[in-house]
């Protein structure tokens, strides 16, 4: 008499088990669960524009205090934040 096999038990040698049953492949999530809000795209573009604007105005010496490395860091931080948000966009 053959014993029933449970999902967690390992198969005998030569017995086929599908990859999803063995746990080697995870199930795909529905595409609706990976939708980003519309405001994320706007925030990405605003951060890119702000970073570019701050860096440009720093080099044109329009910002108060003449050229400063702090303005450059703020602009680069905004650009980095925009790239970080862009990696999270679905």
N, C-alpha and C positions, 0 to 999 in steps of 0.2 A: 504494500500500500504506500502511496506517495504522499508525503506530508506537504501541506500548503506552505508556500513561501510567503513571508511578509516582505514589505517594501524595504525594511531596514536590514534584513538579513542578506548576507553576501551570496551570490549565485555559485552553484557548483561549477567546476571546471568545464568549459565548453558550452555552458548554458548562456544564451543571448539575453542581455538586459538592455533596454533602450537607454540612451544617455540621460534622458530626463528622469528615469526611475533611479539610476545610479547616482544622480546628483552632480554629474559632470557638466550639465547645461542647465542654466537657470531659465525660468519661464520669462518671456518678454512681458513687459508691462504695457497696458494700453496707452496709446499715444495721447489720449486726453489728459493723462496724469502729468505729462511733461510740457504743459503749456505755460509759458512765461506771460506775465501781465504786460499790457501795452506800455505801461509807464517805464518798464525796464529798458526798452529800446530808446525811449526819450532820454532817460537818465544817462545812458551810455553816450549818446551824441552830445549831451550837455557837458559831460565831464571831458570829452575830447576837445570840444570847442573852448571850454574854460581853460584847460591846460595849455592849448595852443595860443590862446589870447594872452595869458599871463606871461608865457615865455616870449612871445613877440613884443609885447609892451615893455618887458624888462630890457630887451636888447635895443629897443628904440628909445630908451631912457625917458619914458612917459610916466612911469609909476613914481610915487614919492620916494625919496631917498636914493635917487639915481639907480644904477644897476646894483643888484644885490644877489648874492647866491641863495638867499632865502626865497626870493621870488622864483628862482629857477627850481628849487626843491618843491615849492608849492605846485608849480606847473607840471613838473615831472610826476609828482604824487597824484595829481588829477588824471594825467594820462595813464599812469599805472592802474589807478582805480577804474578807469574806463575799460582798460584791457581785462581787468579782473572780472568786471561785470559782463563783459562780452563772452568770457568763457562759460558763464553760467546761463547764457541766453539759449532758450530752446524754441 
